[in-house]
Amino acid sequence: NLIYTDRNLLGEIKFFDSSTGYAYAGSNRVILKTTNGGNNWDSIYINTSPFITAIFPSSKREIIVGEGVYSSTYLTPYLLFLKSSDAGLSWNQTYYNRMYTFKGIHFKDNQNGIAIESGGIIFRTSNGGNNWVKIYENPSYSFSALKVLNDMNILIFRDIGGILKSTDYGDSWTEISTPVPN
């Protein structure tokens, strides 16, 4: 069954519990919320920026959103984190930088989160996404995905082979080589 029938292409769906879930339609700049297990969805955020690239519900009321956006005037990438502490009724910008394109986000609890951007930078927050700090940077890398295995173990995948691994939630990183097919 088709649950949400607007023209938005859903990018990701994440549930906080069995009834409360959030989804984003990246190219159409909308965040959706369900409170009945996905049977019905309501738009809770619509923006004029071109791309929402990730969403993470850290609780039923707190939601963090990342936008990797290109300005149509200058074709300049920028990274923007938005936070809602009232289940999507209002939103506050918690981080903005014109240099980065956002690729992934994860929170292990209501305070501690990690995010990556495509140009080889890893960010971390310890205050619920109100502030973000660079914890790793290698401009020769291009990150494509973030996978958190548990509260301490994280994998970050590079576009052209290679994986960064942390066993201490980002305090240190080890590179794992992967074969690249011809």
N, C-alpha and C positions, 0 to 999 in steps of 0.2 A: 504494500500500500504506500502511496505517496502521501507523506505527512505534511510537507510544506510545499505549496504549489506556486509560489512567486517565482520569478525568473532568476533568482539568485542561485549560483552554484556554490554549494556548501564546501568549505575547505576543511573543516574539522568539527567534530562533535565530542564534547567531554562532559561526563556526568560527575557531579559531586556525590550523589547517592542514587538510589534506584528511581527517584522521582524528579530531582532537580538537575537539569542539564543545560548546557550552553553550546551554541554553535556559531560559526561565523561564515559569512559569504564574502570572501576576500575581495573579489573584483567589484562587488556591489556595495561594499562598505556597511554591512549590516550585522549586528549581533542579535541572535535569537535566544530565547529562554523558554524552557518548558518546566512545568511543575507537576506534570502528570505522566512522567516516564516517556515522553516523546509523542504522546497522542496529539497534543496541540502545541504550537509554538507562537510566541509573540516577539515582535521586534522591540528590543530595548535600547538599541543604539544605532544611529545612522550618521555617517560622517561624509564629508566631501573629499577626504583623502582617498587616493586610489586603491590602496591595498591594506587589508587587515591580514596579518600573516600568522597569528597564533592567539590562542585564548587559554587562560588557565584559571579555573575557579578554585581559589584556595579555601573557601568556605561557602556556605549558602548565600552569604551576603557580600563577600569580597571577590572581585573578579579583576584579573590583570589582563590587559590586551597589549599586544605588540603590533605596531604598524611599520612595515617597510615601504616607504613611499618615495615615488619619484615626482618631482615638481615638473609639470608639463612645460613650464617656461624655461627652466634651466637644465632639465634632466639630471638633477642632483639627488642622489640617494640621501635619505635621512631615516633615523631611528626614533620612534616615539613610543613610550610606554604610557598607557592610560590605566587608571585604577578607579574602580567603583567600590565603595564600602556600604552601599545601600541596595544591593541586588540589582544594579544597573539603572537606578533612577537618575543618578547624577554621576559625572565622570570628572576626574582630575588628572592632568598631565603630570607624570612623575619623573620623566626623563625625556630629553630631546637632544639630538645631535645630528647635524647635517652631513656627517661623514659616513654613516653606517646604514646597512640594509639588514633588517631583522630576519632571523631564520628560525628560532625556536626558544621556548621558555618552559621552565618547570619549577614548581615550588614543592619542597619536601614537607613544609608545614606553613602556618599562616605568616611566618616572618621570613624564612630563608628560601631564596630562589636563585636560579641560575638562568642565564640567557646567552645566546650566541648570535653573532652577526656574520654575514657572508665573508667579510674581509679578514677573518682570522682573529677576532676578538671575542673574549668570554667576559661576561659581566656577572656580578653577584649582588644580591641585596640581602640585608639582615634585618630590615625593618619593614617588611611587608610590601616592598616595591616602591616605597616613598623615595628612596635614593638608590642609585645603581653605581657600582664601582668596577672599573676594569681590573680583572685579576689575571688575565693572560692576553698576550698580543703577539702574533706572528703574521705580518702583512703578506708573507709569501704563501700563506695558506688561504684556502677558500672553503669555509665550512658549509655543509649541506644539511646536516641533521643532528639533532640532540636526542640521545636516548638515556634516560635515567633508569638504572636497573633496580636500585633500592635507595635507601636514605643516604648512602655513602658512595656508591659506585655509579659513575657516569661515563658514557661513551659519546664522543663527538666525531662525526664522520666528515672527512674531507671530500671535496668534489672529485679529485683525481687520485684516488687511493690513499690509504693511510687513515688511522684512527687515533685520536687522543683518548687516553683513559685516565680517570681519577678514581682513587679508592678512598678519598677523604673529602668528598663533596667540593672539589675544586681547589683545595689548598696546594696540591701538586699534580703535575700531569706527566704521563709517560706516553711516548709515541709508539704505536704498534704499526709495523709495516704490513701492507696488504699487497698481494700481487695485482698488477694492472695488466689486463689482457691487451694483446696487440690489435 
